[in-house]
Amino acid sequence: MRLNRVLRMSAAVVAAGLALSACGGGGSDAGSGSSGAKNVVAKAKNDKKLTIGIKFDQPGLGQKQADGTYAGFDVDVAKYIAKELGVEESGITWKEAQSAQREDLIKKGEVDFIVATYSITDKRKNEVSFAGPYFIAHQDLLVRADSTDITGPESLTGNKKLCSVKGSTPAQNVKEKYAKDVQLQEVGKYTDCVTSLLNKTVDAMTTDDVILGGYAAQQPGKLKLVGKGFTDEKYGVGLKKDDAESVTAINNAIKKMQQDGAWKAALEKNVGPSGYKIPEPPAIS
């Protein structure tokens, strides 16, 4: 009996040792990439690869082109950050990050970071960390070119229909602060709002001015920006919560991009054609 107990105890010790070995001694985070990297900085250094979330449907910011490539200011910011972390463009995998999915994509590890007109808010900071801001936009309205009665958020009265995307805050902001009887229509993508606006099933579309300017430029003579920004929207780079080392590294990359002229050049190339006035770069906290 005593011998059997000893044998069982020995087997248990061996099994525990094998389990600990399989887990890598408890030293690596699960799902952190082939190198066992714990954060974005380490993964970039070890793997030379990153998965980055962007928008696929925002002209001038993040858009998937007909040839399968990606273009826009957010794309250029993401590529600059990746290169500063040691990853060339060829090592980037782009993943669509719709507004309502961004926190989940980060928390589940499906992306390493997100650069997708991602406004920094206290609520979101409870779930993810932010580097930046790398840009400050202002909420505005997009209307049909022949519209004369919508001059700002407070004019969205008489049960007017306002479109925005799910998981974003602008439409709710208008309803709570400016026009309580406005009818909200929330859709999956900004392009769905543009289609509804052109088809006259909604009266206006709201989000940030730099996004709306891109759609106005795509539809000359059909759509126009009201041009009365009424909030500050600080765009940040979203990544896993409490990854302080990567936040610092990304902030340093953004500062360098601002200082060497690449930030302004990227805005002039991608957003300038819409007529959007290029602002000064924001201070990074």
Secondary structure, DSSP 8 states (H G I E B T S, - for coil): -HHHHHHHHHHHHHHHHHHHHHTGGGTS-TT--TT--SSHHHHHHHHS-EEEEE-SEETTTEEE-TTS-EESHHHHHHHHHHHHTT--GGGEEEEE--GGGHHHHHHTTS-SEE-SS-B--HHHHTTEEEEEEEEEE-EEEEEETT--S--SGGG--SS-EEEEETT-SHHHHHHHHT-TT-EEEEESSHHHHHHHHHTTSSSEEEEEHHHHHHHHHHSTTTEEE-----S-EEEEEEEETT-HHHHHHHHHHHHHHHHTTHHHHHHHHHTGGGT----------
